[in-house]
């Protein structure tokens, strides 16, 4: 297998972790640190498509109802490996 390519098992693990983060953020919508941890995991696992979903969920689930638009989130809104 080429360096940098993920195998089937590793992709399954990454998907499962994203599923767990999704469930956790649905239950604990206001936990900003949980959202930031998920964004960091997306960066580490090079999950650009999932990162865009996280950013959208963060905006709709948290920011609009709880904090407005926290300035703390703006550095995290950059794409994964531009």
Backbone bond lengths (Angstrom), bond angles and torsions (degrees), N, CA, C in turn:
res aa  C-N    CA-C-N  psi(-1)  N-CA   C-N-CA  omega(-1)  CA-C   N-CA-C  phi
1 X - - - 1.440 - - 1.527 108.56 -
2 X 1.304 117.27 138.62 1.456 122.18 -177.98 1.525 110.60 -70.05
3 X 1.331 114.95 150.38 1.456 119.86 178.76 1.525 109.35 -64.57
4 X 1.304 116.71 137.17 1.447 120.89 178.84 1.523 113.81 92.27
5 X 1.316 118.03 -17.07 1.463 120.99 178.16 1.524 109.27 -85.49
6 X 1.309 115.57 140.77 1.451 120.38 179.27 1.513 109.33 -94.62
7 X 1.297 115.60 140.55 1.452 120.83 175.34 1.517 110.41 -81.62
8 X 1.291 115.95 172.91 1.457 121.79 -178.07 1.530 111.49 -60.69
9 X 1.317 116.77 -42.24 1.464 120.16 -179.02 1.525 111.08 -66.17
10 X 1.321 116.84 -42.31 1.463 119.89 -179.14 1.527 110.78 -65.80
11 X 1.323 117.20 -38.84 1.467 119.79 177.47 1.519 110.84 -64.15
12 X 1.317 116.93 -36.70 1.461 120.53 177.52 1.515 112.27 -65.40
13 X 1.318 116.32 -38.55 1.464 120.93 178.34 1.520 110.15 -65.56
14 X 1.320 116.95 -43.79 1.469 121.20 179.78 1.533 109.88 -62.17
15 X 1.328 117.03 -44.13 1.469 120.61 178.54 1.520 111.14 -61.41
16 X 1.327 117.06 -40.56 1.460 121.15 -179.63 1.533 110.92 -65.00
17 X 1.316 116.77 -41.37 1.468 120.30 178.68 1.526 110.54 -64.13
18 X 1.334 116.99 -40.83 1.468 119.87 176.43 1.526 110.76 -62.66
19 X 1.331 117.18 -39.10 1.458 121.81 178.09 1.533 110.04 -61.78
20 X 1.317 117.19 -42.62 1.469 121.37 179.76 1.525 110.67 -65.22
21 X 1.349 116.54 -43.52 1.468 119.50 176.85 1.530 110.50 -61.59
22 X 1.329 117.59 -40.95 1.459 120.96 -179.84 1.525 110.83 -60.82
23 X 1.322 116.66 -46.48 1.466 120.03 178.91 1.521 111.48 -63.66
24 X 1.329 116.59 -40.49 1.465 120.00 -178.90 1.530 111.25 -66.00
25 X 1.336 116.69 -40.78 1.467 118.60 -179.39 1.518 112.18 -73.52
26 X 1.319 117.58 -24.60 1.465 119.27 173.81 1.532 110.30 -70.04
27 X 1.320 116.66 -36.43 1.462 120.50 -179.26 1.532 111.71 -78.76
28 X 1.335 116.27 -40.79 1.467 121.18 -177.24 1.529 108.84 -115.02
29 X 1.328 116.90 68.86 1.461 122.92 -174.59 1.525 113.06 -59.39
30 X 1.306 117.19 -35.13 1.456 121.13 -173.74 1.529 113.67 -86.81
31 X 1.314 118.74 -0.65 1.462 121.77 -178.05 1.530 110.10 -81.97
32 X 1.313 116.19 91.65 1.455 122.00 -175.91 1.528 111.89 -62.30
33 X 1.322 117.74 -37.56 1.461 120.32 -179.60 1.526 111.46 -63.78
34 X 1.310 117.93 -35.94 1.458 121.96 176.39 1.530 110.14 -62.19
35 X 1.322 116.87 -43.71 1.467 121.00 178.03 1.530 110.76 -62.43
36 X 1.330 116.07 -43.76 1.467 119.90 -179.66 1.528 111.33 -65.94
37 X 1.327 116.89 -36.76 1.471 120.47 175.89 1.522 111.00 -62.57
38 X 1.346 116.35 -40.63 1.462 120.33 179.20 1.524 110.73 -65.19
39 X 1.319 116.74 -39.76 1.468 120.43 177.46 1.521 110.37 -63.16
40 X 1.320 117.66 -42.10 1.466 120.98 177.85 1.527 110.91 -63.50
41 X 1.332 116.86 -39.46 1.467 119.81 177.85 1.527 110.36 -64.06
42 X 1.311 116.71 -39.66 1.476 119.91 176.98 1.523 110.71 -59.81
43 X 1.309 116.71 -41.32 1.472 120.63 179.05 1.529 110.45 -64.85
44 X 1.333 116.66 -45.94 1.468 120.36 -178.16 1.518 112.59 -65.35
45 X 1.335 116.92 -34.32 1.460 120.11 -177.10 1.530 112.45 -94.99
46 X 1.342 116.89 5.79 1.471 122.55 -179.44 1.523 111.99 53.49
47 X 1.311 115.76 47.55 1.459 122.18 -179.85 1.529 109.55 -102.16
48 X 1.323 116.22 75.45 1.463 120.96 -175.49 1.522 112.22 -64.47
49 X 1.331 117.44 -41.97 1.462 120.74 -178.75 1.531 109.83 -65.48
50 X 1.311 116.67 -43.16 1.464 120.36 178.78 1.519 110.41 -66.65
51 X 1.336 117.24 -34.70 1.462 121.91 179.15 1.531 110.35 -60.45
52 X 1.333 117.16 -40.74 1.459 119.25 179.09 1.525 110.94 -66.71
53 X 1.328 117.22 -34.56 1.463 120.36 176.86 1.529 110.84 -68.16
54 X 1.318 116.24 -39.41 1.470 120.54 178.88 1.520 109.51 -63.43
55 X 1.321 116.52 -45.43 1.460 120.14 179.93 1.521 111.98 -60.66
56 X 1.314 117.06 -40.90 1.459 120.79 177.72 1.513 111.99 -66.39
57 X 1.329 115.76 -41.25 1.464 119.95 178.38 1.508 112.35 -66.49
58 X 1.308 115.14 -36.95 1.461 119.92 179.25 1.514 109.83 -63.54
59 X 1.323 116.33 -42.62 1.459 120.03 179.88 1.511 112.61 -65.77
60 X 1.325 117.02 -43.34 1.459 119.62 -175.46 1.519 113.27 -82.03
61 X 1.323 118.25 -35.30 1.467 120.15 -175.65 1.515 113.33 -86.00
62 X 1.349 116.94 -33.72 1.456 118.76 -170.92 1.512 112.43 -111.52
63 X 1.299 116.93 -59.50 1.455 121.64 -168.87 1.517 113.00 -60.18
64 X 1.316 117.90 -44.22 1.455 119.93 -175.42 1.523 112.30 -67.25
65 X 1.320 116.98 -31.00 1.455 118.59 -175.06 1.527 114.14 -100.49
66 X 1.300 117.40 -26.34 1.460 119.03 -169.56 1.526 114.08 -108.95
67 X 1.329 116.98 -56.50 1.460 120.10 -171.01 1.522 114.71 -118.25
68 X 1.289 120.29 -0.41 1.457 120.05 -170.95 1.513 107.12 78.19
69 X 1.315 118.76 -122.79 1.464 122.58 176.22 1.517 108.13 -124.96
70 X 1.301 118.58 95.11 1.462 120.50 -177.63 1.525 111.78 -65.22
71 X 1.317 116.11 135.21 1.468 119.88 178.72 1.523 110.84 -66.99
72 X 1.301 117.79 -18.41 1.461 122.81 178.86 1.531 111.88 -64.54
73 X 1.342 117.44 -25.74 1.455 121.67 -175.87 1.521 113.57 -83.93
74 X 1.306 118.89 -22.60 1.459 120.73 -173.51 1.520 114.58 -58.99
75 X 1.335 122.07 -39.19 1.474 119.38 176.93 1.513 112.80 -65.36
76 X 1.325 117.96 -22.68 1.463 121.45 -177.55 1.522 112.59 -86.91
77 X 1.308 117.81 -4.23 1.460 119.51 -175.96 1.518 112.67 -86.85
78 X 1.329 117.80 1.81 1.459 119.35 179.16 1.523 110.28 -74.51
79 X 1.335 117.72 151.32 1.473 120.60 -177.96 1.520 112.34 -68.09
80 X 1.315 115.19 161.47 1.449 122.10 177.93 1.533 107.89 -79.16
81 X 1.305 117.93 124.45 1.471 123.41 178.83 1.532 113.32 44.01
82 X 1.333 117.95 73.38 1.473 120.45 -176.96 1.511 113.24 -60.74
